[in-house]
């Protein structure tokens, strides 16, 4: 958080509207069928709930405008005449439907709405708005409330959250306890919470002019990095001598315990189009780019380079393997040649071991369309191949040939053996999850096939786009605990193909909505 130089009311008391979840009523938190006892069931434009495994057994009749998510025996729903609340399996509200947003944060539920500050502050009308935050435990019991102009909840596994009202910060635990309170200090600005450590950007007399300093809630210093001016959103301790730095522009950096910046990181090479996410540092291994050579390698949480920075491309790890390209330029008369590069497709594991796959090359653009990293899913590798065709030559013999416009989706094992090649009427396919893969026909009808290429869920549904310019994307369904969410129909199907909706397609009100 950066503060203006002039000390004005607007500087501290204007609400941060970026904290509201855009298009919340069309967001959806996919459920895990193994952990819930009821499944949303849509009839016309209203939602109720059916028994897990029996869509004909209605537990709660359709009466809600939206269902955001299902968690165990409870669900977050939107009342048709009010806001979001939390109900139990009997349809009774555990958290009343008072909120414009309600969502889980770790072990608690966070409800909020746009309200007014207390009259005791005597604020001008234009500066009298704030966020009203309510926190509840998993049973719906109120833990605490906070009014705030800016805040960050219990994210990325932290059990501490911060709330700023005007010039004052409150630090709360997820049990509701107020663990710390302090006022804004222009010489030592509060940055945020990382790994339950309070991070500050403080002025100093070093050549950098400022330092990032971390303290625990008791005031014990955890680190001090004299780097300054980086615009960090968080500092994460990955091991005793290795830290991750979260940039506000979607970039990630690394340093040791002395603050010495490593010559590698994860860079978007973009300004203002991406945002950092603290969950990035939940990984045990990081595919990173050398700042100077732009080559890629793999670094673990201890800061050890387990795969050297020699790869032209390395995709994010999937099941412990990173698919990449090794670019070996040949020496010509003692000089590296700028042409005739030898590209090798390889897999690299988290120990730096290389394997040359006996696989056709992947279709990178198709994986990007799926929003998936290249690799094995459910022990199957998806790619496009040229279909083998037959024709009769001039001597009347059968001749095999390939045509560049005749392609097929195929899946391969890690040993390079073809698992299945999908039929010619399939125009689109996704990766396997729980033994099934989404596929769409040339008429763009969506269903699911098994590893024999047979339809298990018939192709009677549709794919749908989401996102916004310049990054619209397809919402490709996949099974989680036996259920897949079909966005175009705003409902679930199980692995037997049974729909938990009345069959009517539900077109979103706006294009590219979430």
N, C-alpha and C positions, 0 to 999 in steps of 0.2 A: 504494500500500500504506500503510495507516494502522497505527500502533503504539499500544498501550495505554500509559497513563502509568506503571503499576506494572511494574517490571522483574522478570518471573517467567520460569521455564522455559517454561511453557505459551505465553507470548507469542511465543516464537521457534521452538519445537521441535514444535508441533503441525502436522500435514500439512494442506495446502490441498487438500481433496478436489474442489473445483470445477474442478481442472485435468484431471480424467479426462473423456473424451468419453462422455457418456451413451449407452447402447444402441449401443455401437460395433459390435457384431456385426450390427446391422441398419442401420447407416449404409452409404452407398454413394457412391463417387466416380465419377461417370459417365465413361466412356472416350471418347476421340476416335478414331473409326475410321480417320482418316488417319494417325495416329501410332503405331498398335499393329499387331502382326503376328498376335496371337492374341486370340480372343474367349472370355470365359467361357461354358461350356456346362454346363447343369444337367441331371442325370439323377436323378430322384427327389429326394432331399434333399442330394445331394453335387454338387460343382462340379469340372469339369475345364476343358480349353481346346480349342477347335477353331480351324482355320485361318481367318484373316480372308478372308471371301468364300466359304467352303465349310463349312457346318455339319456335313456328313457326314464331314469329315476331322478326326478327333480327334487332337490333338497330345499332350495329357496326359490320361489317363483320369480320369473323375470320382473324386475321393478327398478333396476338401477340404470343410470345414464351411461356410466363407464365402469370398467374394472381395471385398476392400475396394476395390481399384482396379488398373488395368493401366497400365503406363508403359513404352512402347517394347517391349523384349523381356522385360520383367520384370513381376511381379505380386505384390501383397500378398495373402496367403491366410492362413486360419486352419486349422491342423492339427486333425484330429478329436480327437487325444489331447493337444494342447498349446495353444500360443497362436498369435500372429500372427508370420509371417516373410515374407521376400522370396524368391521363386523366379525362376529363369530359364526360357527357353523349353523346356528339357529336363526341367523339373520339379525340378531340383536347388536346394537352399536356398543362396542367397547370404548371407542373414541368417537365422540359426536361429530356429525358432518358439518363442521364449522369452517373448514380450511380450504383455501384456494389451492394449496399443495399439501400432500401428506405422503411421506415415503420413508422407508427404513434407512437408518444410518447405523450400521453395525448391529448392536444389540438393543437399539431403541428406535422409536418412531418419531419423526420430526414433522410437526404440523406448523404451517405459517400462513399468515394473511397480511394484507396491506392495511395498516391502521393508523391511529393518531397517537402522538406522544401525550404524556400526562400534562394536564393544565398547569401543574406546579412549575414546569420549565418556562412558562410564559414566552413561548417561541412565536415568531411571526407565522402567519397562516401558511406561507409558502414553504416553511421549514418545519412544519408540525407533523409531517408524516414519518412513519418508520415501519419496519418489519416487526410483527408480533410473533414470536417463536414459542411454541409449546413442545415439550418433550415428554414422551410416555414410554413406560416399559412394555414388554411384550404382552402383558396382560391388560394393557390399556390404562394403567395407573399413572397419574400425573407425577412427573419427576420435578420439573421446574418450568418457569416461563422467563423469557428475556425479551425486552424491546431493544431493537438495534437498528442502526443505520447501515451497518456493515457487519458481516459475520462469516465464519467458516465452521461447518458442523463437524461431526465425528466421522471424518473421512479417512481412507487409506489405513484403516486399522487403528487409528489413534483413539484413545479413551479420553482425550481432552479436546475441547472446542473453545473458540473465542468469539466474543460479541462486543461490538463497539457502539456505544451510544454517545454521540457528541464527542467529547474529549476523553471519555473514560472507557477502558477495556475491562471486561469480566472474563475470566478463564473458568470454565466449568468442567467437572468430570461427568462421565456418562451415568453416574448415580445421582446427579443433580447437585453435588456439593460445589460451592463456590470456593475454588482453591487459590485464586489470586485476583487482585483488583489493582489497577494502576492507571495513571493519566498519561496522555500523549506527551512525549519528550522529543522536541525538535532536534536534539543532538543524538538521540538514540532511538530511532524509529522501529516500532514493532513490525516485523515482517509476517510472522505467522507461526504455526505449530507443525513440526516435523518430528516423527518418532517420539511424540509426547515431550519434545524439547521446544522451548520458546526461543525463537530466532529473532535477533535484532540487527539492524544496520546502524552502526555507531560511528560518529566522527572520531578521528584520531590524528596523531602527528606523523603517521607513516607516509611513505611516498605515494601511497594509494589514496590517502585522505580519509579512508573509512574502512571498517572491518565488519564482517558478519560474525556475530557472537551468539552462542547457544547456551541457555541456562535451563536447568530443571526447575520444577515449581518451588523448590526450596532455595533457589538462588545460587546453586552450585554450577560453576562454569563447566560446560561440556566440550566446547571447542571455540577457537577464535581463528578466523581466516582473514588475513590482511589482503583482501583482493579488491573489495569496493567496486561500486559502479557497474555491477553485473546485472542488476535488475532481477534478482532471484526471487522465486516464490517459495522456496523451501530448501532445506539442507538435510540430507538423510545419511545416517551412519550405517554403512553396509558391513563394515568389519572394523577391527581395532585401528587400522591404518588406511581406510579407504572410505571416501564419502561421495555421495551423489548429489549434484546440484541441479535443482529444477529451475529452468529459465521460464520466464513468462511467455515467451514466443514459441513454445513447443520444442525448444532445444534442451538437451541434457548434457551436463558436463560432469567431470570427475576430478577429485583432488585427493591428496594424502592428508594426514592429520596435521601437517604443518601449513596446509593451505596451498601447496604447490600444485598448480593445475596440470592435469595430464594432457598429453598432446593428441587426445582422441575424445570423441563424444558422439552424440546422436544429433544431427543437424537437419533442420527442415529446409534451410536455404530460402526461407520465405519470411515476409514481414507482415505481421498482423493477421494471418489467415489460420494459424494454428495456436493451440493453447497447451501448456504443460499439464500433465496428469501425474499426481503423486503415485498412482498405482504402477507406474512404469518401473519403480524401484523394488517392486515385489519379486522381480525375476532373480534367479540364481546365476544366470549368464546373460551377458549383454552383447548383441551384435553392434559393433561401433565402427566409426569411420576415422581414419587418421587425418588430422586437420591439414597436414601438408600434402600428402600423397593422394588423398581421397581413396586409398585402398581400405578394405574392410577386414576386420578380425573379430575375435571373441574374447571377452574379458569376464572373469568370474567375480563374485562378491568380495573376494579377498584382494582384488586388484591384479591378479595374475593373468597375464596374456596367455590363454590356453590355445588360441589359434592365431598365428602371426598376421599382421596387416599386409597381406599379399594378394588379396582377392579383389577382383574387379567388382564382383557382386556377391553379397551374402544376404539371403532373405532371413527374416526372424526365425528363431528356432521353433520347430514343431516336433514334439515327441523326441527331443534330444538331438535332432538333426537339423542342420542348416543347409539348404540347397544354394549352391553358388556357382560362380564362374571364376576359374583361375586363368589369368591372362599371362602367358609366358612369351615374352618377346625374344626372338632369336637374335644371336650375335652375327653380324655380317661384317667381316674385316675388322673385328674388334670393336664394332660399334653396334649398339642396340638398334635393330631395324624398326622403322616406323610403319612398316607394312608386313603383311604375311603373319599377323599375330596368330598364335596357337591358342585357341580358346578350348578349355576343357570343362565340361559340366561335372560337378562333383557334389558329394555330401560331406559335410564336416561335422563331427560330433563335439561334445563338450570337453573332450580331452585333446582336441586338435587333430584327431585321426581322420584321414581322407579316404573316401570310398568313391570309386568311379562307378556310377550306377549303370546297370544294364537296362536302361529305360529310354524310351523316346523322350525328346526334350519337352519340357512343360510349356503350356500356353500361358505365358505370364499375364497377358491382358485378361484372360478368362479368370485367373485367380484374383486379379484386381477387381473384376466385376463381382466376384463372389465375396469380396472383402476378406479373403483368406490368404495366409502365407502358404508358399509352395511346400508340399510335403506329404506325408502319409497320414490319412485319416481313416480310422477303423481298419488299419493295416492295408489300405488301398491307396494307390497313387493315381490321380486323375490327370488325363491329358487328352489331346486330340491327335488322331492319327489319320493318315490317308487310307481310305478304304480300298481293299484289293478287289479289282473288277475283272471280269472275263469278257473276251470277245473272240470271234472266229477269224483266224488269219486267212490269207489267200489260198492256203493249202487245206483249209477246212479243219485245222487243228485249233484247240482251245488255247488261248493266250492270256496270261495274267498281265494286268497293267494297273497303273495308278493315275488318277486324274486329280489335278490340284483343286478342283471344286468339289470333289467327293471326299468328305471327311466324316469321321465318326468319333464319338467319345468312347474312351476305353480306360480301364482300370488295371493296374499292375501291382504285383506283390513286390516286397523288398528285394526278392531274388530276381526280379525282372520278368517273371512269368505273367502272362496275360490272365487276369481273373475273369473279365467279361468285356465284350465289345457290344455297345448298345446298338439297337437297330437303327436303320436309316431314317425312320420317321421321328427320331428324337433330335430336336434342334438345340436343346439346352440341357445341361446336367450340372449337378453340384456334387460335393464330397459326401462320402458315407458317414452316417452317425447311427449307431445302434443297429447296423445291418441294413439300413435303407438310405437311398440317395434321392434327392429331388430331381425330377426330370420333366421337361416340357416338350410337347410335340411340335411339329411344324405349324400347327394351328394355335400354338402357344397355350395349350391346355396343360395344367400342372398336376403331377401326381408323384408317386414314389416307386422306385424299382429296387429289387433285391440284388444280391451279388450274382444271380444267374441272369439278370437283365429282364426279369419278369415283373410286370406291374403288380404291386401289392396294394397300394392305394391308387385307384384308377385316375387317369388324367382328366379330371372334371373341374379343376380349380384354376386359379390364375396367379401369375406373379404380379407384384406391384412395386412401383418405385417409391422412394422416400428421399429425404435429404433436401437440399436446396442448391441453387446455382452458387458456385461452379462445381459442386460435388454431389450431384444426385447419384443415387445408387439403387440397385435392386434389393428388395428384402427377400432373401432366399431362405425358406423355412428349413429347419432341421429338428430332429427329435431330441428331446431332453426328458429323460425318465419316462419314455413311452408316449410323449405328446409333442405335436408340432403345431405352431401357431401360423395360421394362414391369414396374412394381413388383409388381403383383398376381401375376405369374408368375415374379418374381425372375430375369429373363433378358432377352436382347436380341432384337430383330428387325432385319433389314436392310431396305433400301428396296425390295427385291423381295418383302418379306413373309415371308422365310424365318426361322423361329424358331431360336434357339440354346438351346433347352430341349426337354424331352420332351413338353411340352404340358400337364402337370398344373399346376393352379393352386396357388400356395403361399400360404396364409393366414398372415399374421403371428401370432405367439403372443399378442400383446397388441394391443388396439385403439389406434389413434393412435401406433403405434411408427414410428420413422424408418427 
